């Protein structure tokens, strides 16, 4: 039984590692799109701040004269009321 617990822990770590790598790749691809098409995100109430939807995440970014500034990568499972603090 103890061996099974260690096996499950190992499998969980492997899945998390591959999930993190996959998420990292998705974020990099989304950031390339944003850098090439800064107005591709959904506009917010704040000027020059937009949101790009990426599965269960939101990339909140601001267009500036210099380029794109990522304000946050938001996990949509978090408290939605807290997102307003980022966009302010």
Residue, then its C-alpha position, 0 to 999 in steps of 0.5 A: x500500500x505504501x508503494x502505491x502512495x509513492x507511485x501516485x505522488x510521483x504520477x501527480x508530480x509528473x502530470x503537474x510538470x507536464x501541465x506546467x510546461x503545456x501552460x507555459x507554452x500556451x502563455x508564450x504563444x498568447x504573448x506572441x499574438x498580443x505583441x503582434x496584435x495588441x488590440x486583439x484582447x477584450x477592452x476593459x473600463x481602464x484605458x489601454x488595458x485589455x484582457x486575453x482569454x486563455x482557457x482558465x486564465x486571463x492575461x491582463x495587459x496594457x498597451x504603452x508607447x514602449x510596448x505591452x506590459x503584462x499586469x497579471x496572469x489571472x487564474x479564473x478559479x480565484x475570487x473574481x472580486x479581486x481582479x478589479x484591484x489589478x485593473x484599477 
